[in-house]
Amino acid sequence: QIDAAWEKAGNRHLLEFFIEIIPKAIGVERCSVFIVDPMEDNLWVHCGTGLKERQIRVPTVNSLVGTVIETGKYQIEMDMENLVGAHDSVDLRTGFISRNSLVVPVRGVTTPNVTGAIQVLNKRGDAPYTDDDIKVLEKLAFQIQMIIENLFLKQQLARVSDEMGKKIKLLERQFCKT
């Protein structure tokens, strides 16, 4: 029901629209929106250029996106081909070669947490990322923060609901024994 309401509100289409226009606006090959999974201690792609939802999962440690989530500060890496990290396994799975990246955090509206991140890959011509590139992504992060936080909170709600269901079944079994 929550998924249907989220879809009806047009949130998925809005994120897909941003994923489509950001590479053109910044001059990169790809863009992805990552969501923090608060219970699994990893991050997953909600949507991205050429990717399906949850197709990519990366750890919060040893990943550029994880560093942004942890520090709350943008990160630029211009030499990813010579950097060992989570992007290596993602590149193997997708067949895409990450050469450089800019990642900005998406902060929660009602929580102090960083709930996601936006990553762009491979600046065309291997040009450096500019202050304008950072500003554009930070503005996008601000615009989609409520959408990302809703996904983050939905995950927490689903986990709590699942845990409560398990406890209720356990209590029912205990009552049936007596």
Secondary structure, DSSP 8 states (H G I E B T S, - for coil): -HHHHHHHTTHHHHHHHHHHHHHHHHTEEEEEEEEEETTTTEEEEEEETTB-TTS-EEESSSSHHHHHHHH-S-EEES-GGGS-SHHHHHHHHH------EEEEEEE-SSSSSEEEEEEEEEEGGG----HHHHHHHHHHHHHHHHHHHHHHHHHHHHHHHHHHHHHHHHHHHHHHH-
